[in-house]
Amino acid sequence: MQKTSARLLSLLSLLQARRDWPGALLAERLDISARTLRRDVDRLRELGYPVKAVKGPDGGYRLDAGTHLPPLLFDDEQAVALAVALRTAAVTVAGIEDGAARALTTLRQVMPARLRHRIDGFHVTAVDRSATGPDPRAGTAVLLALSAAVRAREVLRFDHTPAYPADTGDAPVPPRRVEPHHLVTRGGRWYLVAWDLDREDWRVFRADRITPRTPTGPRFAPRRLPGDDVAAFLTGRFRGSESSPEWPCRGEAVLRLPASAVVPHVADGTVEELGPDRCRVSLGSWSWPALAAMFGSFDVDIEAVGPSALRAAFARLADRCARAADDAAAPRDERP
């Protein structure tokens, strides 16, 4: 039979693993009598754990919510997952940075060395903290492997699943070889910013599409990231620019809508109220046709469009849409 202290930890771990436990089953799992189980439950209650008795034919116990937080027990995977979440929250969620950092410090102090080493190698850069989006669920093991390679400055090899796979037939696709520089979270997704050794250029990879290979390669001397600012670099890449975080195309127009109806849909654009039912909107995009389509998506009258490149894009888009409408209206046998 286990010593009392070890048995209490085992009992606590079991109570945390499921909602309700029949008393007889708990006693069997711990190899103790029903009387000893009752004494151990009383000891947990004295330590602050709200263990409630469950009524029923066999009786049982449940670890319930209490008025204060007692000490918790985590297995290795839970501890690593919690530490990763805390470190991520400390740089991505406004208002809880200090609390997350202190919680991580507390957790790290009681971690075994084998787990502490994994967590110490995990670092993350946050870009666009206000953005939210679907989480593609990059695995914890992948994030830890990427972060470790970034910290160690070691060449990383990995298999990459592109958004639009090319048809390579039966030919094997060689792994990517990169110098990893930053692990970044943006809009709820994880990205690796790295220098691609085969393409000799900077690349941004979605972490959920990466499958790291082992072992890692030789160490490398860090290159200078364009602009020396990973946030500006990543924002620029998403906006179609190699050197600037600004949109390559930016224009404005007056929409016949109240400003309050437009503001929730313009992201990083600006809205100026011109009256109860009119507002001036400034938006950016990676191309002029795309920008014209963004204004058109509001489905209201548009006026005072500028600059001239945006007006030209509206004209091309209107002509294209008119041809599409004529084609859709023509009888099937008259269509080209």
C-alpha positions as CSV (number, residue, x, y, z in Angstrom):
1,M,0.0,0.0,0.0
2,Q,1.2,3.5,-0.8
3,K,2.2,5.9,2.0
4,T,-0.5,8.4,3.0
5,S,1.0,11.4,1.1
6,A,1.5,9.5,-2.1
7,R,-2.0,7.9,-1.8
8,L,-3.6,11.4,-1.4
9,L,-1.9,12.5,-4.6
10,S,-3.2,9.4,-6.4
11,L,-6.7,10.0,-5.0
12,L,-6.6,13.7,-6.1
13,S,-5.4,12.7,-9.6
14,L,-8.3,10.2,-10.0
15,L,-10.8,12.8,-8.8
16,Q,-9.6,15.3,-11.4
17,A,-9.8,12.7,-14.2
18,R,-13.6,12.3,-14.2
19,R,-16.7,13.9,-12.6
20,D,-18.1,11.1,-10.4
21,W,-16.3,8.1,-8.8
22,P,-18.2,5.3,-7.1
23,G,-16.6,4.8,-3.7
24,A,-16.0,1.1,-4.2
25,L,-14.2,1.7,-7.5
26,L,-12.0,4.4,-6.0
27,A,-11.0,2.1,-3.1
28,E,-10.3,-0.7,-5.6
29,R,-8.1,1.6,-7.7
30,L,-6.1,2.7,-4.7
31,D,-6.0,-0.8,-3.1
32,I,-7.4,0.5,0.2
33,S,-10.5,-0.1,2.3
34,A,-13.7,2.0,2.3
35,R,-12.8,3.3,5.7
36,T,-9.3,4.4,4.6
37,L,-10.9,6.1,1.6
38,R,-13.2,8.1,3.8
39,R,-10.3,9.2,6.0
40,D,-8.3,10.2,2.8
41,V,-11.3,12.2,1.5
42,D,-11.5,14.0,4.9
43,R,-7.8,14.9,4.6
44,L,-8.3,16.4,1.2
45,R,-11.2,18.4,2.5
46,E,-8.9,19.7,5.3
47,L,-6.4,20.8,2.6
48,G,-9.1,22.9,0.9
49,Y,-10.3,20.4,-1.8
50,P,-14.1,20.5,-2.1
51,V,-14.8,16.8,-2.4
52,K,-18.5,16.2,-2.3
53,A,-20.3,12.9,-1.4
54,V,-22.5,11.6,-4.3
55,K,-25.7,9.9,-3.3
56,G,-26.7,6.7,-4.9
57,P,-26.9,2.9,-4.5
58,D,-23.1,2.6,-4.3
59,G,-22.3,6.1,-3.1
60,G,-19.3,8.0,-4.4
61,Y,-17.3,11.2,-4.5
62,R,-16.9,14.2,-6.8
63,L,-14.3,17.0,-6.9
64,D,-16.5,20.1,-7.0
65,A,-15.9,23.8,-7.4
66,G,-15.1,25.6,-4.2
67,T,-14.8,29.2,-2.9
68,H,-11.0,29.3,-3.4
69,L,-8.5,27.6,-5.6
70,P,-6.7,24.7,-3.9
71,P,-3.4,23.2,-5.1
72,L,-3.8,21.4,-8.4
73,L,-2.1,18.3,-9.8
74,F,-1.0,18.0,-13.5
75,D,0.5,15.3,-15.5
76,D,3.4,16.1,-17.9
77,E,1.3,16.8,-20.9
78,Q,-1.1,19.0,-19.0
79,A,1.8,21.0,-17.4
80,V,3.4,21.6,-20.8
81,A,0.1,22.6,-22.4
82,L,-0.7,25.0,-19.6
83,A,2.7,26.6,-19.8
84,V,2.5,27.1,-23.5
85,A,-1.0,28.6,-23.1
86,L,0.3,31.0,-20.4
87,R,3.3,32.1,-22.4
88,T,1.1,32.7,-25.4
89,A,-1.5,34.6,-23.4
90,A,1.2,36.8,-21.9
91,V,1.9,38.3,-25.4
92,T,-1.4,37.9,-27.2
93,V,-4.2,38.8,-24.8
94,A,-4.4,42.4,-23.6
95,G,-5.1,43.0,-19.9
96,I,-3.8,39.7,-18.5
97,E,-0.1,39.9,-19.3
98,D,1.1,40.3,-15.7
99,G,-1.2,37.6,-14.4
100,A,-0.2,35.1,-17.1
101,A,3.5,35.9,-16.6
102,R,3.2,35.4,-12.8
103,A,1.2,32.1,-13.2
104,L,3.9,30.8,-15.6
105,T,6.6,31.7,-13.1
106,T,4.7,29.8,-10.4
107,L,4.2,26.8,-12.6
108,R,7.8,26.8,-13.8
109,Q,9.2,26.7,-10.2
110,V,7.6,23.4,-9.4
111,M,8.2,21.8,-12.8
112,P,10.7,18.9,-13.2
113,A,13.9,19.9,-15.0
114,R,12.9,17.8,-18.1
115,L,9.7,19.8,-18.5
116,R,11.3,23.2,-17.6
117,H,13.8,22.8,-20.3
118,R,11.1,22.3,-22.9
119,I,9.2,25.4,-21.7
120,D,12.3,27.6,-21.5
121,G,12.9,27.1,-25.2
122,F,9.4,28.2,-26.2
123,H,9.2,31.9,-27.3
124,V,6.5,33.6,-29.3
125,T,6.1,37.0,-31.1
126,A,2.6,38.5,-31.3
127,V,1.4,40.5,-34.3
128,D,-2.0,42.2,-34.5
129,R,-3.2,41.2,-31.0
130,S,-6.7,42.5,-31.6
131,A,-7.4,40.2,-34.6
132,T,-9.3,37.0,-34.1
133,G,-9.8,34.1,-36.4
134,P,-10.2,30.4,-36.7
135,D,-7.5,28.4,-34.9
136,P,-6.1,25.7,-37.2
137,R,-4.8,23.9,-34.1
138,A,-1.0,23.7,-34.6
139,G,0.1,20.9,-32.3
140,T,1.9,21.7,-29.1
141,A,4.8,19.4,-30.1
142,V,5.2,21.2,-33.4
143,L,5.2,24.7,-31.7
144,L,7.8,23.5,-29.2
145,A,10.0,22.0,-31.9
146,L,9.8,25.2,-34.0
147,S,10.5,27.4,-31.0
148,A,13.5,25.3,-30.0
149,A,15.0,25.5,-33.4
150,V,14.5,29.3,-33.5
151,R,16.2,29.6,-30.1
152,A,19.1,27.2,-30.9
153,R,19.6,28.9,-34.4
154,E,19.6,25.4,-36.0
155,V,18.6,24.7,-39.6
156,L,15.2,23.2,-39.6
157,R,14.0,20.5,-42.1
158,F,10.3,19.9,-42.4
159,D,7.5,18.6,-44.7
160,H,5.1,21.3,-45.7
161,T,1.5,21.0,-46.9
162,P,0.8,24.0,-49.2
163,A,-2.6,25.6,-49.4
164,Y,-2.7,24.6,-53.1
165,P,-0.6,21.4,-53.6
166,A,1.1,21.1,-57.0
167,D,0.7,18.0,-59.1
168,T,4.1,16.3,-58.8
169,G,2.9,12.9,-59.8
170,D,4.7,10.1,-58.0
171,A,7.9,12.2,-57.5
172,P,8.8,12.6,-53.8
173,V,8.6,16.1,-52.5
174,P,11.9,17.0,-50.8
175,P,11.7,18.6,-47.3
176,R,12.0,22.3,-46.9
177,R,15.3,23.5,-45.4
178,V,15.1,26.9,-43.6
179,E,16.9,29.0,-41.1
180,P,14.0,29.7,-38.5
181,H,14.0,33.2,-37.1
182,H,10.7,33.9,-35.5
183,L,7.6,31.9,-34.3
184,V,4.7,34.4,-34.6
185,T,1.1,34.4,-33.7
186,R,-1.2,36.6,-35.7
187,G,-5.0,36.6,-35.8
188,G,-5.3,33.3,-34.0
189,R,-2.9,31.5,-36.2
190,W,0.8,30.5,-35.8
191,Y,3.5,31.3,-38.4
192,L,7.2,30.5,-38.8
193,V,9.2,33.3,-40.4
194,A,12.3,31.8,-41.9
195,W,15.0,32.1,-44.6
196,D,14.5,29.4,-47.2
197,L,17.9,28.0,-48.1
198,D,16.8,26.5,-51.4
199,R,14.8,29.5,-52.6
200,E,17.2,32.0,-51.1
201,D,14.5,34.2,-49.8
202,W,12.4,34.9,-46.7
203,R,9.3,32.8,-46.4
204,V,6.3,32.7,-44.0
205,F,4.9,29.2,-43.2
206,R,1.7,28.3,-41.4
207,A,2.7,26.2,-38.4
208,D,-0.3,23.9,-38.7
209,R,1.0,22.8,-42.2
210,I,4.5,22.0,-40.9
211,T,5.7,18.5,-39.9
212,P,9.3,18.9,-38.5
213,R,11.9,16.3,-39.3
214,T,14.7,15.3,-36.9
215,P,17.4,15.8,-36.3
216,T,17.8,19.5,-37.0
217,G,20.7,20.8,-39.1
218,P,23.8,22.8,-38.3
219,R,23.8,26.1,-36.5
220,F,23.6,29.3,-38.5
221,A,24.3,33.0,-38.0
222,P,21.1,35.0,-37.8
223,R,20.3,37.1,-41.0
224,R,19.0,40.6,-40.8
225,L,15.2,40.6,-41.3
226,P,14.0,43.3,-43.8
227,G,13.2,46.3,-41.8
228,D,14.4,44.7,-38.5
229,D,10.8,44.4,-37.4
230,V,9.1,41.1,-37.5
231,A,5.6,42.6,-37.0
232,A,6.0,45.0,-39.8
233,F,7.6,42.4,-42.0
234,L,4.8,39.9,-41.5
235,T,2.1,42.5,-41.9
236,G,3.7,43.7,-45.2
237,R,3.9,40.1,-46.5
238,F,0.2,39.6,-45.8
239,R,-0.5,42.9,-47.6
240,G,1.5,42.0,-50.7
241,S,4.5,44.2,-50.0
242,E,8.1,43.1,-49.6
243,S,9.3,46.1,-47.7
244,S,6.4,48.0,-46.1
245,P,3.5,47.1,-43.7
246,E,1.3,49.5,-45.6
247,W,-1.2,48.3,-48.2
248,P,0.1,48.7,-51.7
249,C,-3.2,50.2,-52.8
250,R,-5.3,52.6,-50.7
251,G,-8.3,54.7,-51.6
252,E,-11.4,56.3,-50.3
253,A,-15.1,56.7,-51.2
254,V,-18.3,58.1,-49.8
255,L,-20.9,55.4,-48.9
256,R,-24.6,56.1,-48.4
257,L,-24.6,54.4,-45.0
258,P,-24.4,55.6,-41.4
259,A,-20.9,55.4,-40.0
260,S,-22.0,53.1,-37.3
261,A,-23.1,50.5,-39.8
262,V,-19.7,50.6,-41.6
263,V,-17.2,50.7,-38.7
264,P,-17.5,47.0,-37.7
265,H,-16.6,45.9,-41.3
266,V,-13.5,48.0,-42.2
267,A,-10.8,46.3,-40.0
268,D,-7.9,48.7,-40.2
269,G,-9.7,51.2,-42.4
270,T,-11.0,54.6,-41.3
271,V,-14.6,55.9,-41.3
272,E,-15.5,59.6,-41.2
273,E,-19.1,60.5,-40.4
274,L,-20.6,63.0,-43.0
275,G,-24.2,62.9,-41.8
276,P,-26.8,60.5,-40.5
277,D,-26.7,58.4,-43.7
278,R,-23.3,59.2,-45.3
279,C,-19.7,58.5,-44.4
280,R,-16.3,58.6,-46.0
281,V,-14.4,55.3,-45.9
282,S,-10.7,54.8,-46.4
283,L,-9.5,51.2,-47.1
284,G,-6.4,49.4,-48.3
285,S,-5.9,46.2,-50.3
286,W,-3.3,44.3,-52.2
287,S,-4.7,45.4,-55.7
288,W,-7.0,48.1,-57.1
289,P,-9.7,45.6,-58.4
290,A,-9.8,43.9,-54.9
291,L,-10.2,47.4,-53.3
292,A,-13.0,48.3,-55.7
293,A,-14.7,45.0,-54.8
294,M,-14.4,45.7,-51.1
295,F,-16.3,49.0,-51.5
296,G,-18.8,47.3,-53.7
297,S,-19.5,44.6,-51.1
298,F,-21.4,47.2,-49.0
299,D,-24.2,47.1,-51.6
300,V,-25.0,50.8,-51.4
301,D,-24.6,53.8,-53.7
302,I,-20.9,54.9,-53.9
303,E,-19.6,58.4,-54.7
304,A,-16.5,60.6,-54.5
305,V,-14.1,57.8,-55.4
306,G,-10.4,58.4,-55.4
307,P,-7.7,58.1,-56.5
308,S,-7.9,57.7,-60.2
309,A,-6.5,54.2,-60.1
310,L,-9.4,53.2,-57.9
311,R,-11.9,54.8,-60.3
312,A,-10.4,52.9,-63.2
313,A,-10.7,49.7,-61.3
314,F,-14.3,50.4,-60.6
315,A,-14.9,50.9,-64.4
316,R,-13.1,47.6,-65.2
317,L,-15.1,45.8,-62.5
318,A,-18.4,47.3,-63.7
319,D,-17.7,46.2,-67.3
320,R,-16.7,42.7,-66.2
321,C,-19.8,42.4,-64.1
322,A,-22.0,43.7,-66.9
323,R,-20.6,41.1,-69.3
324,A,-21.2,38.3,-66.7
325,A,-24.8,39.5,-66.2
326,D,-25.4,39.4,-70.0
327,D,-23.9,36.0,-70.3
328,A,-26.0,34.7,-67.4
329,A,-29.2,36.1,-68.9
330,A,-28.6,34.6,-72.4
331,P,-30.4,31.4,-73.3
332,R,-28.1,28.3,-72.8
333,D,-27.8,27.6,-76.6
334,E,-26.7,31.2,-77.3
335,R,-23.9,31.2,-74.8
336,P,-20.3,30.9,-76.2
